[in-house]
């Protein structure tokens, strides 16, 4: 069930495209920064993390890593998924 929900969120985030998200990346160094951001709604946090997890931001030669333009370095897909799980646990989803 969670996999289906994650796939749907990721698909929606990819459809939104990076133009909506780029203004938000500048303050996020790691996925947990998104989870901890007080100014974002839960839905915005989920959208950003799902986009970060999507293949759209995968590094060609290292598919387990994701790199968002404007972030200082790539992060692992595991780190992004961990942040999504943490977000879900904080909001009982």
C-alpha positions as CSV (number, residue, x, y, z in Angstrom):
1,X,0.0,0.0,0.0
2,X,2.7,2.5,0.9
3,X,4.6,1.6,-2.3
4,X,1.5,2.4,-4.4
5,X,1.1,5.7,-2.5
6,X,4.7,6.6,-3.0
7,X,4.5,5.8,-6.7
8,X,1.5,8.1,-7.1
9,X,3.1,10.9,-5.2
10,X,6.3,10.6,-7.2
11,X,4.3,10.5,-10.5
12,X,2.4,13.7,-9.5
13,X,5.7,15.4,-8.4
14,X,7.4,14.6,-11.7
15,X,4.4,15.9,-13.6
16,X,4.6,19.2,-11.8
17,X,8.2,19.5,-13.0
18,X,11.2,21.2,-11.6
19,X,10.1,24.8,-12.4
20,X,7.7,24.7,-9.4
21,X,10.3,23.2,-7.1
22,X,13.5,25.2,-7.9
23,X,12.7,28.2,-5.7
24,X,12.4,25.8,-2.7
25,X,15.7,23.9,-3.2
26,X,18.0,26.7,-2.2
27,X,17.4,26.2,1.6
28,X,17.5,22.3,1.5
29,X,20.8,20.6,1.8
30,X,19.4,17.2,2.8
31,X,16.0,15.5,2.6
32,X,15.5,15.8,6.4
33,X,15.7,19.6,6.0
34,X,12.4,19.3,4.0
35,X,10.8,17.3,6.8
36,X,11.9,19.9,9.4
37,X,10.9,23.0,7.4
38,X,8.2,24.8,9.4
39,X,7.0,27.0,6.6
40,X,5.9,24.1,4.4
41,X,2.7,22.2,4.5
42,X,2.8,18.4,4.8
43,X,1.6,18.1,1.2
44,X,4.4,20.5,0.0
45,X,7.0,18.5,1.9
46,X,5.7,15.2,0.4
47,X,5.7,16.7,-3.1
48,X,9.3,18.0,-2.8
49,X,10.6,14.7,-1.3
50,X,8.7,12.6,-4.0
51,X,10.2,14.8,-6.7
52,X,13.7,14.4,-5.1
53,X,13.2,10.6,-5.1
54,X,12.0,10.4,-8.7
55,X,14.2,9.2,-11.5
56,X,14.1,12.7,-13.0
57,X,16.9,13.7,-10.6
58,X,18.8,10.4,-10.7
59,X,22.5,10.7,-11.7
60,X,23.0,8.8,-15.0
61,X,26.1,7.0,-13.9
62,X,24.9,6.4,-10.3
63,X,21.2,5.7,-10.3
64,X,21.1,5.3,-6.5
65,X,21.9,9.0,-6.2
66,X,19.7,12.0,-6.7
67,X,20.9,15.5,-7.3
68,X,18.6,18.5,-7.4
69,X,19.9,21.6,-9.1
70,X,20.8,24.1,-6.4
71,X,21.6,21.5,-3.7
72,X,25.2,21.2,-2.7
73,X,25.6,17.5,-3.4
74,X,23.8,14.3,-4.4
75,X,22.0,12.2,-1.8
76,X,21.1,8.6,-1.9
77,X,17.6,7.4,-2.7
78,X,17.6,5.7,0.6
79,X,18.1,9.0,2.4
80,X,15.1,10.5,0.5
81,X,12.9,7.5,1.2
82,X,13.9,7.6,4.9
83,X,12.8,11.3,5.0
84,X,9.4,10.3,3.4
85,X,9.0,7.6,6.1
86,X,9.8,10.1,8.8
87,X,7.3,12.6,7.4
88,X,4.6,9.8,7.4
89,X,5.4,8.8,10.9
90,X,5.2,12.4,12.2
91,X,1.8,12.9,10.6
92,X,0.4,9.3,11.1
93,X,-0.1,8.7,7.4
